[in-house]
Amino acid sequence: MAAVLAGILACAAFLMADDFNEAYKAYESGDYKKAMKLFQKSCDAKDAWSCAILGTMYLNGKGVKQDYSKAAELFQKSCSGGSAFGCGNLAVCYEFGEGVKKISIKLLNITRKHAI
């Protein structure tokens, strides 16, 4: 999972603003608190990628206290902003009931179909 996230972050880093690039560098170097602050700034500016990555940080407790509800909230914001990565992570939250009420596999499949 970490390798996939790193790959996605690397691709996205070339497409995003300076805050995202700086946040990515901080994340890669293990400075999660700095990364969290910068991703939060970008997320507040409606950058869907930053919201998804910030959600992942909450999901895994990197730089912040682990909080599944906050992670799901950020994945929803990311998904609404057009990020398939955010939609996929939100679907996983629903599948396992992490931060949200668990939903059926049938509904989950519909969500995944539209997210990818």
Steps between C-alpha positions, in 0.01 A plus 500: 500500500784739586664438163172568318446820697857609433452437127174692490652783699799513267278531191271755661790707631588612148147626443436687823591834654800581718317416825428152370861451390632619834248279683604201291867558579421529870293179486777310321758617754280388790411852616132410527401798714630745237344294221167495682496879537583555133258237369231655723572842348466356148191301594339815640572658160293217344790288371340154484835315497613672817171410670545134403858486626404680819223243544758224462711664769201500737422140406855390583568744787800664331559848642155504653303291746342208311139594428294287261207744501722790399666282235161410350395866509814599309458216250143620440626855441766366264252280315260793463791698358555241228779283638459132413763428767276667759193314373680167514617563855150607602364175354750304709387689812142397424604142428667462840284743697795724586366841602169437324221246518591180316302452179419199286739360242246569223489870579876503542543357150281774359712759682823353368365482145430873501819595682744345258 
